Amino acid sequence: MSTSKTAFPFVTRLLADSSPTLSLCVLAVCATLAGNASAASFHCSTRSSASEKIVCADPELSSLDDRLAVSYQRARDASPDPRSVETARIQQWLWRQHNCTDKACVLNWYQRRIAELDADYEQGKQAQHDAFEAALVDQKLVPSAADAVRQLKNESIVAAAQGANPATK
């Protein structure tokens, strides 16, 4: 492709012939457009595996990558062993890198992985709840005091959730 058919000469002329304000605007637009070529877990412009190219070329898969990142973070935060969640992440990612060469495989991988991480999150939350209840028993609190502690914990969880999502305030 000749350089006259690319945006580069056009941008260069604009920057050379225009005001400093216009130059800054053009640079900002270019940076914004360049920044959009990424999925949640990697930058599309710097990766070259078959599965990553498939994700970068498909909005549905890119959206699933965003969901995967959220599911991973939630599972890791709730896990009693965050290192095991990270180890599984690496193993699963390597499997996808070496085995998925078409959209169907990548799509199935994302759906399965998100379901696994969501299940890990639920198990982690249950483990946290069980540990909390065991700690209350170990403290030998009278039932009304244990109920008050539970209420305070629930209120702090609700407040934290509202702080993370201002729309719920």
Secondary structure, 3 states (H helix, E strand, C coil): CCHHHCHHHHHHHHHHHCCHHHHHHHHHHHHHHHHCCECCCCECCCCCCHHHHHHHHCHHHHHHHHHHHHHHHHHHHHCCCHHHHHHHHHHHHHHHHHHCCCHHHHHHHHHHHHHHHHHHHHHHHHHHHHHHHHHHHHCCCCHHHHHHHHHHHHHHHHHHHHHHCHHHC
